[in-house]
Amino acid sequence: MSEQRQGRRFPAFPVILTVALVAAALLLTPNIRLYVEQQQQKQQLQSEVDQQRSELGELQQERARWDDPAYIRAQTRQRLYFVVPGETTYVVVDGDQAKSADDRAHQTPSQSVTSSDQKWTDLLGSSIVQAGVGDQPLDGDQTQSDQGGQNGQNDQGEQQEQQ
């Protein structure tokens, strides 16, 4: 019988070893994940520091350029349009965006320019009234009669405040 018991006996060492390895894996997994995240964050911060150092170097070079009187003169001419007495300066306005007359002639106007909710005669009349009444901006949504009533009330209030 003793021989039969030894053959059936369950080996405890492999089971204990497996349980220990699983427990170690469960305990170390969160720490390993945290370590990996910290390493990624460290690399990101290091790249930011490197970028800021390169920007600092560029700014220091820029500052060193401003110590040169010739550079200062060149910048005042370029940015502030300063000239030495006796020189003539020409400034080209919108030189990059200039279009030829042919390009502008073949361009179609936008929909907001070509269409209106009101008749042109009403807009003309309200414009004339607005120009004669005051310095208020022209609003295309108001009719001629609405503007006359509102402007008359505003003008009376302004005259009372001035007195």
C-alpha positions in Angstrom: 0.0 0.0 0.0 2.8 2.3 0.6 3.9 2.0 -3.0 0.4 3.0 -4.2 0.3 6.1 -1.9 3.6 7.4 -3.2 2.5 7.0 -6.8 -0.7 8.9 -6.3 0.8 11.6 -4.2 0.3 15.0 -5.7 3.6 17.0 -6.1 3.4 20.2 -4.1 6.5 22.0 -5.4 5.3 22.7 -8.9 1.9 24.0 -7.6 3.6 26.2 -5.0 6.0 27.5 -7.7 3.1 28.3 -10.1 1.1 30.1 -7.4 4.2 32.1 -6.4 4.8 33.1 -10.0 1.2 34.2 -10.6 1.2 36.2 -7.3 4.4 37.9 -8.3 3.0 38.7 -11.8 -0.1 40.2 -10.2 1.9 42.3 -7.8 4.4 43.5 -10.3 2.0 44.3 -13.2 0.8 47.6 -11.9 4.3 48.7 -11.0 5.6 47.8 -14.4 2.8 49.7 -16.1 3.5 52.7 -13.9 7.3 52.4 -14.7 6.6 52.4 -18.5 4.3 55.4 -18.2 6.9 57.3 -16.2 9.5 56.5 -18.8 7.3 57.8 -21.6 6.6 61.0 -19.6 10.3 61.4 -18.9 11.1 61.1 -22.6 8.4 63.6 -23.5 9.7 66.1 -20.9 13.2 65.6 -22.1 12.1 66.4 -25.7 10.4 69.6 -24.4 13.5 70.6 -22.6 15.6 70.0 -25.7 13.2 72.1 -27.8 13.2 74.9 -25.2 17.0 74.9 -25.2 17.1 75.2 -29.0 14.6 78.1 -28.7 16.8 79.7 -26.0 19.8 79.4 -28.3 17.9 81.1 -31.1 16.7 83.9 -28.8 20.3 84.4 -27.5 21.5 84.8 -31.1 18.7 87.3 -31.8 19.7 89.2 -28.7 23.3 89.2 -29.8 22.3 90.6 -33.2 20.6 93.5 -31.5 23.9 94.5 -30.0 25.2 95.3 -33.5 24.5 99.0 -34.5 24.4 98.0 -38.2 21.6 95.5 -37.5 19.7 98.1 -35.5 19.9 100.5 -38.4 18.8 97.9 -40.9 15.8 97.0 -38.7 14.7 100.6 -38.2 14.8 101.1 -42.0 12.9 97.9 -42.6 10.3 98.0 -39.8 9.9 101.7 -39.1 10.7 103.0 -42.6 13.4 105.3 -41.3 15.7 106.8 -44.0 19.0 108.6 -44.0 18.6 112.3 -45.0 18.8 112.6 -48.7 17.4 109.1 -49.5 13.9 108.5 -51.0 11.9 105.5 -49.9 9.2 103.9 -52.0 6.7 101.6 -50.3 4.7 99.1 -52.4 1.3 98.4 -50.9 -0.1 94.9 -51.5 2.6 94.0 -53.9 2.1 90.3 -53.4 -1.7 90.5 -53.8 -1.8 92.8 -56.8 -4.0 91.6 -59.6 -4.0 92.7 -63.1 -6.9 94.7 -64.5 -7.9 91.7 -66.7 -8.1 89.4 -63.7 -10.4 91.8 -61.8 -12.5 92.4 -64.9 -13.3 88.7 -65.4 -14.0 88.0 -61.7 -17.6 87.5 -60.8 -19.1 89.5 -57.9 -20.2 87.7 -54.8 -23.8 86.8 -54.2 -24.1 89.4 -51.3 -23.1 92.2 -53.7 -25.5 91.1 -56.5 -28.6 90.4 -54.5 -30.6 92.4 -52.0 -33.8 91.9 -49.9 -35.0 95.5 -50.7 -35.5 97.5 -53.7 -32.7 99.8 -54.7 -35.0 102.8 -54.7 -35.9 102.2 -51.1 -32.2 101.8 -50.2 -31.3 105.0 -52.0 -34.1 106.9 -50.3 -33.1 105.7 -46.8 -29.4 106.5 -47.6 -30.3 110.1 -48.5 -32.4 110.5 -45.4 -29.7 108.9 -43.2 -27.1 111.2 -44.7 -29.2 114.3 -44.0 -30.3 113.3 -40.4 -27.1 112.2 -38.6 -24.0 110.2 -38.3 -25.6 106.9 -37.5 -24.5 103.9 -39.6 -26.8 103.0 -42.5 -28.8 99.8 -41.8 -30.3 98.1 -44.9 -33.0 96.4 -42.8 -34.8 99.6 -41.7 -37.2 101.4 -44.1 -37.3 105.1 -44.7 -40.2 105.7 -42.5 -38.7 103.8 -39.6 -35.5 105.7 -39.7 -37.2 109.1 -39.9 -39.3 108.3 -36.7 -36.3 107.0 -34.8 -33.9 109.7 -35.8 -36.4 112.4 -34.9 -36.7 111.0 -31.4 -33.0 110.6 -31.0 -32.3 114.2 -32.2 -34.8 115.6 -29.7 -33.2 113.7 -26.8 -29.7 114.9 -27.9 -30.9 118.5 -28.1 -32.3 118.3 -24.5 -29.1 116.8 -23.2 -27.0 119.5 -24.7 -29.1 122.3 -23.1 
